[in-house]
């Protein structure tokens, strides 16, 4: 059974017409048939029916009455009416009461009937796709609202500065899909924001780049799934190693960035060693294998009285990282932006 085909219920009190239509339409639809309005109603109780095509003249209940019932109880079903009696009042009733999609006359032409029903099926598929998109949007909005509400409760006792940072994060809503941390774009914006704030309220600022040592060897041995598992575990270690006022994000590949506001050289050294030793102590596993993970860290520290822009402090952090790599890895190196000028 092709799940992409629409279901079609044909209602007519003439068995020959039902069998003829079922044979004609079976390649384009999942066809159900009913010899009366009562039987059609019973089928609606047991099946999801996308399109209903009903004859007008039937005993006990007319096609217009049936389609009016369908409109009230299954409004998403597309409704079509066919009859051999082209009376004006029936047409008006079909449009006003049953709100039919098309009004067809007997005897029908096979190609015209098929084209009309295919158009109806296409319309139903479009409406169903639209509803799915709307439902996904509602789900995502609800998920985002729940996350924002949780974050807001956690920060209810913090000072105004932390509230501003939280609002920025909520607006950006930019996360790395693998680790759940902020991504490069979010980290760039946070860094620029901290530098602008520092221009108004001078204070030291530290920015660091953390890189996994010999990550290519991990990927070569454990392939991408193993490398991804290491990055996800590393993200949790980094997040647990920084303060609540700090920011940590993944900026690409095996590189992570740390932004530590109001942190001078002494604080940066403490933070850098805490991160390095936490990674060294942490247990990284993929399936049944333990994977030793080490990181090199480059920190750039701008004192409260030193004017600095984002490119300068980022360049200094990259230079410090390069020196940490060249100096044997699994270590921290600290620069100030002026050291690379």
C-alpha positions as YAML, in Angstrom:
chain: A
units: angstrom
residues:
- id: 1
  name: UNK
  ca: [0.00, 0.00, 0.00]
- id: 2
  name: UNK
  ca: [1.36, 3.38, -1.05]
- id: 3
  name: UNK
  ca: [1.19, 5.57, 2.04]
- id: 4
  name: UNK
  ca: [1.50, 8.71, -0.10]
- id: 5
  name: UNK
  ca: [-1.88, 8.17, -1.79]
- id: 6
  name: UNK
  ca: [-4.94, 9.94, -0.43]
- id: 7
  name: UNK
  ca: [-7.88, 7.91, 0.84]
- id: 8
  name: UNK
  ca: [-11.10, 8.36, -1.16]
- id: 9
  name: UNK
  ca: [-14.60, 7.32, -0.08]
- id: 10
  name: UNK
  ca: [-17.11, 6.91, -2.92]
- id: 11
  name: UNK
  ca: [-20.77, 6.90, -1.83]
- id: 12
  name: UNK
  ca: [-23.50, 5.75, -4.23]
- id: 13
  name: UNK
  ca: [-26.52, 3.48, -3.92]
- id: 14
  name: UNK
  ca: [-25.82, 1.83, -7.28]
- id: 15
  name: UNK
  ca: [-23.35, -1.12, -6.90]
- id: 16
  name: UNK
  ca: [-22.31, -0.94, -10.55]
- id: 17
  name: UNK
  ca: [-21.23, 2.68, -10.19]
- id: 18
  name: UNK
  ca: [-19.28, 1.86, -7.03]
- id: 19
  name: UNK
  ca: [-17.40, -1.01, -8.68]
- id: 20
  name: UNK
  ca: [-16.74, 1.05, -11.80]
- id: 21
  name: UNK
  ca: [-15.37, 4.00, -9.86]
- id: 22
  name: UNK
  ca: [-13.28, 1.75, -7.59]
- id: 23
  name: UNK
  ca: [-11.66, 0.15, -10.64]
- id: 24
  name: UNK
  ca: [-11.08, 3.52, -12.32]
- id: 25
  name: UNK
  ca: [-9.58, 5.24, -9.27]
- id: 26
  name: UNK
  ca: [-7.66, 2.50, -7.47]
- id: 27
  name: UNK
  ca: [-4.30, 3.38, -9.00]
- id: 28
  name: UNK
  ca: [-4.52, 6.99, -7.77]
- id: 29
  name: UNK
  ca: [-6.26, 6.60, -4.40]
- id: 30
  name: UNK
  ca: [-6.91, 4.22, -1.53]
- id: 31
  name: UNK
  ca: [-10.56, 3.68, -2.48]
- id: 32
  name: UNK
  ca: [-13.34, 2.85, -0.02]
- id: 33
  name: UNK
  ca: [-16.96, 2.44, -1.13]
- id: 34
  name: UNK
  ca: [-20.31, 2.81, 0.62]
- id: 35
  name: UNK
  ca: [-23.79, 2.05, -0.72]
- id: 36
  name: UNK
  ca: [-25.54, 4.46, 1.61]
- id: 37
  name: UNK
  ca: [-24.98, 7.52, 3.76]
- id: 38
  name: UNK
  ca: [-25.28, 5.39, 6.90]
- id: 39
  name: UNK
  ca: [-22.54, 3.04, 5.68]
- id: 40
  name: UNK
  ca: [-20.38, 6.06, 4.79]
- id: 41
  name: UNK
  ca: [-20.76, 7.44, 8.33]
- id: 42
  name: UNK
  ca: [-19.69, 4.08, 9.75]
- id: 43
  name: UNK
  ca: [-16.57, 4.09, 7.56]
- id: 44
  name: UNK
  ca: [-15.66, 7.55, 8.85]
- id: 45
  name: UNK
  ca: [-15.59, 6.07, 12.35]
- id: 46
  name: UNK
  ca: [-13.01, 3.46, 11.35]
- id: 47
  name: UNK
  ca: [-10.87, 5.23, 8.74]
- id: 48
  name: UNK
  ca: [-9.10, 8.50, 8.12]
- id: 49
  name: UNK
  ca: [-10.80, 9.69, 4.95]
- id: 50
  name: UNK
  ca: [-9.15, 12.48, 2.98]
- id: 51
  name: UNK
  ca: [-11.71, 12.91, 0.17]
- id: 52
  name: UNK
  ca: [-15.38, 11.95, -0.08]
- id: 53
  name: UNK
  ca: [-17.28, 11.76, -3.39]
- id: 54
  name: UNK
  ca: [-21.02, 11.32, -2.83]
- id: 55
  name: UNK
  ca: [-23.98, 10.86, -5.12]
- id: 56
  name: UNK
  ca: [-26.80, 13.35, -4.46]
- id: 57
  name: UNK
  ca: [-29.88, 11.15, -4.90]
- id: 58
  name: UNK
  ca: [-29.77, 8.38, -2.28]
- id: 59
  name: UNK
  ca: [-32.50, 6.90, -0.05]
- id: 60
  name: UNK
  ca: [-33.02, 8.25, 3.50]
- id: 61
  name: UNK
  ca: [-30.22, 10.83, 3.32]
- id: 62
  name: UNK
  ca: [-29.15, 12.89, 0.31]
- id: 63
  name: UNK
  ca: [-25.60, 13.60, -0.74]
- id: 64
  name: UNK
  ca: [-25.88, 17.23, 0.39]
- id: 65
  name: UNK
  ca: [-27.05, 16.08, 3.83]
- id: 66
  name: UNK
  ca: [-24.17, 13.61, 4.06]
- id: 67
  name: UNK
  ca: [-21.60, 16.23, 3.03]
- id: 68
  name: UNK
  ca: [-23.09, 18.67, 5.52]
- id: 69
  name: UNK
  ca: [-22.53, 16.03, 8.22]
- id: 70
  name: UNK
  ca: [-18.98, 15.45, 6.97]
- id: 71
  name: UNK
  ca: [-18.30, 19.19, 7.11]
- id: 72
  name: UNK
  ca: [-19.48, 19.33, 10.74]
- id: 73
  name: UNK
  ca: [-17.72, 16.18, 11.97]
- id: 74
  name: UNK
  ca: [-14.66, 15.86, 9.69]
- id: 75
  name: UNK
  ca: [-14.02, 19.39, 8.38]
- id: 76
  name: UNK
  ca: [-10.60, 18.53, 6.93]
- id: 77
  name: UNK
  ca: [-12.08, 16.03, 4.49]
- id: 78
  name: UNK
  ca: [-12.47, 17.45, 0.98]
- id: 79
  name: UNK
  ca: [-16.07, 17.06, -0.21]
- id: 80
  name: UNK
  ca: [-17.33, 16.47, -3.77]
- id: 81
  name: UNK
  ca: [-20.91, 15.90, -4.97]
- id: 82
  name: UNK
  ca: [-22.15, 14.13, -8.11]
- id: 83
  name: UNK
  ca: [-25.62, 13.81, -9.52]
- id: 84
  name: UNK
  ca: [-27.51, 13.16, -12.70]
- id: 85
  name: UNK
  ca: [-29.99, 15.91, -11.86]
- id: 86
  name: UNK
  ca: [-28.52, 19.33, -12.45]
- id: 87
  name: UNK
  ca: [-31.03, 21.28, -10.37]
- id: 88
  name: UNK
  ca: [-30.06, 24.79, -9.33]
- id: 89
  name: UNK
  ca: [-31.27, 24.47, -5.72]
- id: 90
  name: UNK
  ca: [-29.19, 21.32, -5.21]
- id: 91
  name: UNK
  ca: [-26.11, 23.16, -6.44]
- id: 92
  name: UNK
  ca: [-26.79, 26.06, -4.07]
- id: 93
  name: UNK
  ca: [-27.36, 23.65, -1.16]
- id: 94
  name: UNK
  ca: [-24.15, 21.78, -1.97]
- id: 95
  name: UNK
  ca: [-22.16, 25.00, -1.93]
- id: 96
  name: UNK
  ca: [-23.82, 26.63, 1.08]
- id: 97
  name: UNK
  ca: [-24.35, 23.64, 3.35]
- id: 98
  name: UNK
  ca: [-21.76, 21.06, 2.42]
- id: 99
  name: UNK
  ca: [-19.27, 23.57, 1.01]
- id: 100
  name: UNK
  ca: [-18.28, 21.15, -1.72]
- id: 101
  name: UNK
  ca: [-14.97, 21.42, -3.54]
- id: 102
  name: UNK
  ca: [-16.50, 20.43, -6.90]
- id: 103
  name: UNK
  ca: [-19.98, 19.63, -8.25]
- id: 104
  name: UNK
  ca: [-19.92, 16.81, -10.86]
- id: 105
  name: UNK
  ca: [-22.59, 15.57, -13.22]
- id: 106
  name: UNK
  ca: [-23.49, 12.04, -14.27]
- id: 107
  name: UNK
  ca: [-22.59, 10.52, -16.58]
- id: 108
  name: UNK
  ca: [-19.00, 11.59, -15.98]
- id: 109
  name: UNK
  ca: [-16.07, 11.57, -18.35]
- id: 110
  name: UNK
  ca: [-13.29, 9.43, -16.92]
- id: 111
  name: UNK
  ca: [-10.47, 11.87, -17.63]
- id: 112
  name: UNK
  ca: [-12.42, 14.85, -16.27]
- id: 113
  name: UNK
  ca: [-13.34, 12.90, -13.12]
- id: 114
  name: UNK
  ca: [-9.75, 11.76, -12.60]
- id: 115
  name: UNK
  ca: [-8.41, 15.27, -13.10]
- id: 116
  name: UNK
  ca: [-10.90, 16.72, -10.61]
- id: 117
  name: UNK
  ca: [-10.11, 14.10, -7.97]
- id: 118
  name: UNK
  ca: [-6.38, 14.44, -8.52]
- id: 119
  name: UNK
  ca: [-6.73, 18.19, -8.01]
- id: 120
  name: UNK
  ca: [-8.63, 17.49, -4.79]
- id: 121
  name: UNK
  ca: [-5.91, 15.08, -3.65]
- id: 122
  name: UNK
  ca: [-3.22, 17.63, -4.43]
- id: 123
  name: UNK
  ca: [-5.13, 20.26, -2.43]
- id: 124
  name: UNK
  ca: [-5.48, 17.90, 0.52]
- id: 125
  name: UNK
  ca: [-1.75, 17.08, 0.46]
- id: 126
  name: UNK
  ca: [-0.91, 20.80, 0.42]
- id: 127
  name: UNK
  ca: [-3.25, 21.50, 3.34]
- id: 128
  name: UNK
  ca: [-1.85, 18.53, 5.29]
- id: 129
  name: UNK
  ca: [1.72, 19.70, 4.64]
- id: 130
  name: UNK
  ca: [0.77, 23.20, 5.78]
- id: 131
  name: UNK
  ca: [-0.79, 21.83, 8.98]
- id: 132
  name: UNK
  ca: [2.31, 19.78, 9.70]
- id: 133
  name: UNK
  ca: [4.49, 22.85, 9.27]
- id: 134
  name: UNK
  ca: [2.24, 24.85, 11.57]
- id: 135
  name: UNK
  ca: [2.28, 22.06, 14.17]
- id: 136
  name: UNK
  ca: [6.06, 21.86, 14.00]
- id: 137
  name: UNK
  ca: [6.25, 25.63, 14.41]
- id: 138
  name: UNK
  ca: [3.93, 25.45, 17.44]
- id: 139
  name: UNK
  ca: [6.04, 22.66, 18.93]
- id: 140
  name: UNK
  ca: [9.27, 24.58, 18.41]
- id: 141
  name: UNK
  ca: [7.75, 27.74, 19.84]
- id: 142
  name: UNK
  ca: [6.53, 25.83, 22.89]
- id: 143
  name: UNK
  ca: [9.91, 24.20, 23.34]
- id: 144
  name: UNK
  ca: [11.64, 27.58, 23.11]
- id: 145
  name: UNK
  ca: [9.16, 29.13, 25.53]
- id: 146
  name: UNK
  ca: [9.78, 26.30, 28.02]
- id: 147
  name: UNK
  ca: [13.53, 26.72, 27.72]
- id: 148
  name: UNK
  ca: [13.29, 30.48, 28.20]
- id: 149
  name: UNK
  ca: [11.00, 30.05, 31.21]
- id: 150
  name: UNK
  ca: [13.37, 27.55, 32.82]
- id: 151
  name: UNK
  ca: [16.38, 29.79, 32.19]
- id: 152
  name: UNK
  ca: [14.53, 32.80, 33.59]
- id: 153
  name: UNK
  ca: [13.67, 30.95, 36.82]
- id: 154
  name: UNK
  ca: [17.27, 29.85, 37.30]
- id: 155
  name: UNK
  ca: [18.50, 33.43, 36.95]
- id: 156
  name: UNK
  ca: [15.80, 35.05, 39.09]
- id: 157
  name: UNK
  ca: [18.27, 35.75, 41.95]
- id: 158
  name: UNK
  ca: [21.12, 37.06, 39.82]
- id: 159
  name: UNK
  ca: [22.04, 40.69, 39.27]
- id: 160
  name: UNK
  ca: [21.06, 42.93, 36.38]
- id: 161
  name: UNK
  ca: [24.21, 42.17, 34.41]
- id: 162
  name: UNK
  ca: [23.44, 38.46, 34.26]
- id: 163
  name: UNK
  ca: [19.84, 39.20, 33.29]
- id: 164
  name: UNK
  ca: [21.10, 41.21, 30.29]
- id: 165
  name: UNK
  ca: [23.30, 38.30, 29.22]
- id: 166
  name: UNK
  ca: [20.41, 35.89, 29.55]
- id: 167
  name: UNK
  ca: [18.19, 38.12, 27.41]
- id: 168
  name: UNK
  ca: [20.89, 38.21, 24.74]
- id: 169
  name: UNK
  ca: [21.16, 34.42, 24.74]
- id: 170
  name: UNK
  ca: [17.39, 34.07, 24.54]
- id: 171
  name: UNK
  ca: [17.21, 36.41, 21.58]
- id: 172
  name: UNK
  ca: [20.03, 34.71, 19.72]
- id: 173
  name: UNK
  ca: [18.84, 31.15, 20.40]
- id: 174
  name: UNK
  ca: [21.86, 29.98, 18.40]
- id: 175
  name: UNK
  ca: [23.28, 26.66, 19.51]
- id: 176
  name: UNK
  ca: [25.72, 24.11, 18.12]
- id: 177
  name: UNK
  ca: [23.58, 21.08, 17.17]
- id: 178
  name: UNK
  ca: [26.17, 18.52, 18.29]
- id: 179
  name: UNK
  ca: [27.11, 19.83, 21.74]
- id: 180
  name: UNK
  ca: [24.20, 22.10, 22.64]
- id: 181
  name: UNK
  ca: [26.63, 24.95, 23.37]
- id: 182
  name: UNK
  ca: [26.53, 28.39, 21.77]
- id: 183
  name: UNK
  ca: [27.87, 28.34, 18.20]
- id: 184
  name: UNK
  ca: [30.45, 30.62, 16.56]
- id: 185
  name: UNK
  ca: [27.96, 33.32, 15.59]
- id: 186
  name: UNK
  ca: [26.54, 33.49, 19.10]
- id: 187
  name: UNK
  ca: [30.03, 33.63, 20.64]
- id: 188
  name: UNK
  ca: [31.07, 36.43, 18.26]
- id: 189
  name: UNK
  ca: [28.05, 38.49, 19.31]
- id: 190
  name: UNK
  ca: [28.63, 37.80, 23.01]
- id: 191
  name: UNK
  ca: [32.27, 38.82, 22.71]
- id: 192
  name: UNK
  ca: [31.37, 42.06, 20.93]
- id: 193
  name: UNK
  ca: [28.75, 42.78, 23.58]
- id: 194
  name: UNK
  ca: [31.22, 42.27, 26.41]
- id: 195
  name: UNK
  ca: [33.77, 44.53, 24.72]
- id: 196
  name: UNK
  ca: [31.15, 47.28, 24.29]
- id: 197
  name: UNK
  ca: [30.14, 46.95, 27.93]
- id: 198
  name: UNK
  ca: [33.80, 47.06, 28.93]
- id: 199
  name: UNK
  ca: [34.19, 50.36, 27.04]
- id: 200
  name: UNK
  ca: [31.55, 51.89, 29.31]
- id: 201
  name: UNK
  ca: [32.56, 50.13, 32.52]
- id: 202
  name: UNK
  ca: [36.31, 49.39, 32.36]
- id: 203
  name: UNK
  ca: [37.13, 45.94, 33.67]
- id: 204
  name: UNK
  ca: [39.53, 43.13, 32.74]
- id: 205
  name: UNK
  ca: [38.35, 40.63, 30.13]
- id: 206
  name: UNK
  ca: [39.71, 37.20, 29.24]
- id: 207
  name: UNK
  ca: [39.07, 35.25, 26.07]
- id: 208
  name: UNK
  ca: [40.40, 31.74, 25.44]
- id: 209
  name: UNK
  ca: [40.49, 29.15, 22.68]
- id: 210
  name: UNK
  ca: [40.50, 25.46, 23.67]
- id: 211
  name: UNK
  ca: [41.64, 22.90, 21.11]
- id: 212
  name: UNK
  ca: [41.66, 19.09, 21.44]
- id: 213
  name: UNK
  ca: [45.17, 17.67, 21.09]
- id: 214
  name: UNK
  ca: [45.65, 15.10, 18.31]
- id: 215
  name: UNK
  ca: [41.94, 15.04, 17.54]
- id: 216
  name: UNK
  ca: [42.65, 13.67, 14.07]
- id: 217
  name: UNK
  ca: [44.02, 10.51, 15.69]
- id: 218
  name: UNK
  ca: [40.75, 10.11, 17.61]
- id: 219
  name: UNK
  ca: [38.74, 10.50, 14.41]
- id: 220
  name: UNK
  ca: [41.03, 8.12, 12.51]
- id: 221
  name: UNK
  ca: [40.65, 5.41, 15.14]
- id: 222
  name: UNK
  ca: [37.02, 5.82, 16.19]
- id: 223
  name: UNK
  ca: [35.69, 7.52, 13.04]
- id: 224
  name: UNK
  ca: [33.23, 10.40, 13.17]
- id: 225
  name: UNK
  ca: [30.83, 8.82, 15.72]
- id: 226
  name: UNK
  ca: [33.69, 8.42, 18.18]
- id: 227
  name: UNK
  ca: [34.95, 11.93, 17.55]
- id: 228
  name: UNK
  ca: [31.45, 13.35, 18.01]
- id: 229
  name: UNK
  ca: [31.08, 11.46, 21.31]
- id: 230
  name: UNK
  ca: [34.34, 13.02, 22.55]
- id: 231
  name: UNK
  ca: [33.20, 16.52, 21.56]
- id: 232
  name: UNK
  ca: [29.84, 16.10, 23.33]
- id: 233
  name: UNK
  ca: [31.55, 14.87, 26.52]
- id: 234
  name: UNK
  ca: [34.14, 17.64, 26.28]
- id: 235
  name: UNK
  ca: [31.38, 20.24, 26.00]
- id: 236
  name: UNK
  ca: [29.93, 19.01, 29.30]
- id: 237
  name: UNK
  ca: [33.36, 19.15, 30.98]
- id: 238
  name: UNK
  ca: [33.98, 22.69, 29.74]
- id: 239
  name: UNK
  ca: [30.53, 23.88, 30.79]
- id: 240
  name: UNK
  ca: [31.09, 22.47, 34.28]
- id: 241
  name: UNK
  ca: [34.54, 24.10, 34.55]
- id: 242
  name: UNK
  ca: [33.55, 27.73, 33.98]
- id: 243
  name: UNK
  ca: [31.65, 30.13, 36.21]
- id: 244
  name: UNK
  ca: [28.01, 30.93, 35.73]
- id: 245
  name: UNK
  ca: [29.01, 34.40, 34.48]
- id: 246
  name: UNK
  ca: [31.32, 32.95, 31.84]
- id: 247
  name: UNK
  ca: [30.41, 31.82, 28.32]
- id: 248
  name: UNK
  ca: [31.60, 28.71, 26.53]
- id: 249
  name: UNK
  ca: [30.78, 27.69, 22.96]
- id: 250
  name: UNK
  ca: [31.97, 25.55, 20.07]
- id: 251
  name: UNK
  ca: [33.39, 27.69, 17.27]
- id: 252
  name: UNK
  ca: [34.23, 24.92, 14.81]
- id: 253
  name: UNK
  ca: [35.65, 21.40, 14.57]
- id: 254
  name: UNK
  ca: [37.40, 20.59, 17.83]
- id: 255
  name: UNK
  ca: [37.81, 24.24, 18.87]
- id: 256
  name: UNK
  ca: [35.92, 25.87, 21.71]
- id: 257
  name: UNK
  ca: [35.88, 29.47, 22.94]
- id: 258
  name: UNK
  ca: [35.67, 30.74, 26.52]
- id: 259
  name: UNK
  ca: [34.74, 34.33, 27.41]
- id: 260
  name: UNK
  ca: [35.34, 35.31, 31.03]
- id: 261
  name: UNK
  ca: [34.20, 38.84, 31.94]
- id: 262
  name: UNK
  ca: [35.95, 40.74, 34.75]
- id: 263
  name: UNK
  ca: [38.80, 38.21, 34.78]
- id: 264
  name: UNK
  ca: [42.41, 39.41, 35.03]
- id: 265
  name: UNK
  ca: [45.65, 37.48, 34.37]
- id: 266
  name: UNK
  ca: [45.59, 35.74, 37.74]
- id: 267
  name: UNK
  ca: [41.98, 34.70, 37.27]
- id: 268
  name: UNK
  ca: [42.73, 33.54, 33.72]
- id: 269
  name: UNK
  ca: [45.54, 31.29, 34.93]
- id: 270
  name: UNK
  ca: [43.27, 29.77, 37.54]
- id: 271
  name: UNK
  ca: [40.52, 29.24, 34.98]
- id: 272
  name: UNK
  ca: [42.88, 27.83, 32.36]
- id: 273
  name: UNK
  ca: [44.41, 25.28, 34.70]
- id: 274
  name: UNK
  ca: [41.00, 24.31, 36.01]
- id: 275
  name: UNK
  ca: [39.83, 23.56, 32.47]
- id: 276
  name: UNK
  ca: [43.01, 21.73, 31.48]
- id: 277
  name: UNK
  ca: [43.11, 19.53, 34.58]
- id: 278
  name: UNK
  ca: [39.36, 18.83, 34.44]
- id: 279
  name: UNK
  ca: [39.72, 17.52, 30.89]
- id: 280
  name: UNK
  ca: [42.77, 15.48, 31.85]
- id: 281
  name: UNK
  ca: [40.90, 13.87, 34.77]
- id: 282
  name: UNK
  ca: [37.65, 13.30, 32.91]
- id: 283
  name: UNK
  ca: [36.74, 9.87, 31.56]
- id: 284
  name: UNK
  ca: [35.93, 9.88, 27.87]
- id: 285
  name: UNK
  ca: [34.47, 6.68, 26.51]
- id: 286
  name: UNK
  ca: [33.11, 5.50, 23.20]
- id: 287
  name: UNK
  ca: [31.37, 2.14, 23.31]
- id: 288
  name: UNK
  ca: [33.76, -0.01, 25.41]
- id: 289
  name: UNK
  ca: [36.87, 2.07, 24.76]
- id: 290
  name: UNK
  ca: [38.42, 4.66, 27.07]
- id: 291
  name: UNK
  ca: [39.79, 7.61, 25.10]
- id: 292
  name: UNK
  ca: [42.48, 9.79, 26.72]
- id: 293
  name: UNK
  ca: [41.72, 13.42, 25.87]
- id: 294
  name: UNK
  ca: [43.99, 16.41, 26.41]
- id: 295
  name: UNK
  ca: [43.58, 20.04, 25.39]
- id: 296
  name: UNK
  ca: [45.81, 22.98, 24.59]
- id: 297
  name: UNK
  ca: [44.54, 26.39, 25.68]
- id: 298
  name: UNK
  ca: [45.45, 29.89, 24.57]
- id: 299
  name: UNK
  ca: [44.19, 32.80, 26.67]
- id: 300
  name: UNK
  ca: [44.26, 36.50, 25.82]
- id: 301
  name: UNK
  ca: [43.87, 38.80, 28.81]
- id: 302
  name: UNK
  ca: [42.98, 42.48, 28.41]
- id: 303
  name: UNK
  ca: [43.46, 44.60, 31.51]
- id: 304
  name: UNK
  ca: [40.81, 47.06, 32.59]
- id: 305
  name: UNK
  ca: [42.81, 50.02, 31.29]
- id: 306
  name: UNK
  ca: [43.83, 48.49, 27.96]
- id: 307
  name: UNK
  ca: [41.65, 49.42, 24.96]
- id: 308
  name: UNK
  ca: [41.24, 46.41, 22.68]
- id: 309
  name: UNK
  ca: [38.94, 45.32, 19.85]
- id: 310
  name: UNK
  ca: [37.57, 41.87, 19.10]
- id: 311
  name: UNK
  ca: [40.00, 41.04, 16.30]
- id: 312
  name: UNK
  ca: [43.00, 41.94, 18.47]
- id: 313
  name: UNK
  ca: [41.97, 39.85, 21.48]
- id: 314
  name: UNK
  ca: [40.92, 36.94, 19.22]
- id: 315
  name: UNK
  ca: [44.26, 37.13, 17.41]
- id: 316
  name: UNK
  ca: [46.12, 37.12, 20.73]
- id: 317
  name: UNK
  ca: [44.18, 34.06, 21.93]
- id: 318
  name: UNK
  ca: [44.95, 32.23, 18.67]
- id: 319
  name: UNK
  ca: [48.64, 33.09, 19.03]
- id: 320
  name: UNK
  ca: [48.66, 31.82, 22.60]
- id: 321
  name: UNK
  ca: [47.01, 28.59, 21.46]
- id: 322
  name: UNK
  ca: [49.62, 28.14, 18.71]
- id: 323
  name: UNK
  ca: [52.39, 28.54, 21.26]
- id: 324
  name: UNK
  ca: [50.70, 26.01, 23.58]
- id: 325
  name: UNK
  ca: [50.61, 23.53, 20.69]
- id: 326
  name: UNK
  ca: [54.22, 24.20, 19.73]
- id: 327
  name: UNK
  ca: [55.34, 23.94, 23.33]
- id: 328
  name: UNK
  ca: [54.22, 20.34, 23.79]
- id: 329
  name: UNK
  ca: [50.41, 20.50, 24.05]
- id: 330
  name: UNK
  ca: [48.27, 19.78, 27.14]
- id: 331
  name: UNK
  ca: [49.16, 23.20, 28.48]
- id: 332
  name: UNK
  ca: [47.91, 26.77, 28.82]
- id: 333
  name: UNK
  ca: [49.60, 29.87, 27.40]
- id: 334
  name: UNK
  ca: [48.53, 33.42, 28.25]
- id: 335
  name: UNK
  ca: [49.06, 36.51, 26.09]
- id: 336
  name: UNK
  ca: [47.88, 40.07, 26.28]
- id: 337
  name: UNK
  ca: [46.71, 41.56, 22.97]
- id: 338
  name: UNK
  ca: [49.69, 43.92, 22.74]
- id: 339
  name: UNK
  ca: [52.16, 41.00, 22.68]
- id: 340
  name: UNK
  ca: [51.21, 40.26, 19.06]
- id: 341
  name: UNK
  ca: [51.22, 43.87, 17.77]
...
